[in-house]
Amino acid sequence: MNTFHEPVLKDAVLQQFINIEEGWIVDGTLGDGGHTEYLLDHTGPGVGLLGIDRDASALARARLRLERFGKRARFAHGNFSQLLHVLKEAGIDRIEGLLLDLGVSSMQLDTAGRGFSFRHDGPLDMRMDRDEATTAADLLNTLSDRELETILREYGEERNAKRIMRAIRKAQSKSPIQTTSQLVQVLSHAVGSPRPTRIHPATRTFQALRIAVNNELQHLTIALRDSLGVLSAAARVVVISFHSLEDRIVKTFFREEQRGCVCPPKLPVCVCGRKATLRVLTSKPIIPSMEEIRQNPRASSAKLRAAERVYA
Ligand SMILES: C[S@@+](CC[C@H](N)C(=O)[O-])C[C@H]1O[C@@H](n2cnc3c(N)ncnc32)[C@H](O)[C@@H]1O
């Protein structure tokens, strides 16, 4: 695989960090290093980027690409939910920015052996970090019927969750589902074959399994919360999400942290004492232009939200 993942909304990301003159920005989803490279190219020598990725192979590719920046680029293999641990190991107390560009990279999607895509035949794996134990095939084998249905409905926002769960169980009673194409075949029988005007019938099930295998929503929630402890005054947290579940977590977190006080509106004075920790910079999410989507269709569902750390 030689082509790099195309960084989404890269100018909007740069705008959020352009005024930083000194200090560290964490790219918690380094991927192919596209955003990191763009930020390093457009900021001064006092700015460094610490790239984190849970996928060791992504990290290896990005390291090579970013070699020319020397000490301005640092790397950590891990989960962005381990932000505090990673920073401690790196000897960094405060950061000037955090970027999370969620989901999978083109490299992961296009590598059949990773099992992320219903368009390629491969093992039903879907682990971003291959040191972790549980694959998508393992999940299908170990979840109860109810758990599987809930994951399909909640993480895939799949209306046909029950029907799909039953179809999976029926197929498994004959032979285990171990590959992406076996699963696609089961889904086609359950909810119909692909049609040009509709999303592929496997889209939602694959999304649901990927989110579950990688615990994506939990890690996002932890990283957002923990970032508050290390962001300098006026430092920015910027998140690009690709589906409504992620976007809702970011939007709600930003809104609650901006509000501070959680007292019921009836109370005449605040008794909770909570202060705002963030100021929201994007009242509406920033989305890609038609031109960007034309050039990079994977950008089509992207939403960027940004907020700035404030200290009371
Ligand atoms: C959309 S890609 C990022 C692409 C990158 N911005 C670029 O321009 O090349 C997402 C990357 O984040 C990684 N990732 C997703 N969730 C993660 C998490 N919780 N912790 C660390 N890395 C994560 C994935 O392994 C993947 O490489």
The ligand as a Tripos MOL2 file, in Angstrom:
@<TRIPOS>MOLECULE
LIG
   27    29     1     0     0
SMALL
NO_CHARGES

@<TRIPOS>ATOM
      1 C1         -8.8970    8.4110   10.4600 C.3       1 LIG1
      2 S1         -7.3640    7.7190   10.8870 S.3       1 LIG1
      3 C2         -6.3470    9.1310   11.1700 C.3       1 LIG1
      4 C3         -5.6870    9.6490    9.9370 C.3       1 LIG1
      5 C4         -4.7120   10.7700   10.1790 C.3       1 LIG1
      6 N1         -5.3640   11.9180   10.7550 N.3       1 LIG1
      7 C5         -4.0000   11.1570    8.9090 C.2       1 LIG1
      8 O1         -4.1880   12.2850    8.4430 O.co2     1 LIG1
      9 O2         -3.2600   10.3400    8.3650 O.co2     1 LIG1
     10 C6         -7.6130    7.1620   12.5030 C.3       1 LIG1
     11 C7         -6.4120    6.5170   13.1590 C.3       1 LIG1
     12 O3         -6.6230    6.5830   14.5510 O.3       1 LIG1
     13 C8         -6.3270    5.3530   15.1400 C.3       1 LIG1
     14 N2         -7.1940    5.2600   16.3120 N.ar      1 LIG1
     15 C9         -8.5370    5.1510   16.3400 C.ar      1 LIG1
     16 N3         -8.9780    5.0970   17.6050 N.ar      1 LIG1
     17 C10        -7.8800    5.1990   18.3980 C.ar      1 LIG1
     18 C11        -7.6820    5.2220   19.8070 C.ar      1 LIG1
     19 N4         -8.7030    5.0990   20.6600 N.pl3     1 LIG1
     20 N5         -6.4260    5.3780   20.2620 N.ar      1 LIG1
     21 C12        -5.3690    5.5020   19.4010 C.ar      1 LIG1
     22 N6         -5.5080    5.4510   18.0560 N.ar      1 LIG1
     23 C13        -6.7440    5.3140   17.5680 C.ar      1 LIG1
     24 C14        -6.5800    4.3160   14.0900 C.3       1 LIG1
     25 O4         -5.7820    3.1780   14.3260 O.3       1 LIG1
     26 C15        -6.2020    5.0580   12.8140 C.3       1 LIG1
     27 O5         -4.8650    4.8190   12.4700 O.3       1 LIG1
@<TRIPOS>BOND
     1     1     2 1
     2     2     3 1
     3     2    10 1
     4     3     4 1
     5     4     5 1
     6     5     6 1
     7     5     7 1
     8     7     8 2
     9     7     9 1
    10    10    11 1
    11    11    12 1
    12    11    26 1
    13    12    13 1
    14    13    14 1
    15    13    24 1
    16    14    15 ar
    17    14    23 ar
    18    15    16 ar
    19    16    17 ar
    20    17    18 ar
    21    17    23 ar
    22    18    19 1
    23    18    20 ar
    24    20    21 ar
    25    21    22 ar
    26    22    23 ar
    27    24    25 1
    28    24    26 1
    29    26    27 1
@<TRIPOS>SUBSTRUCTURE
     1 LIG1         1 GROUP 0 **** ****
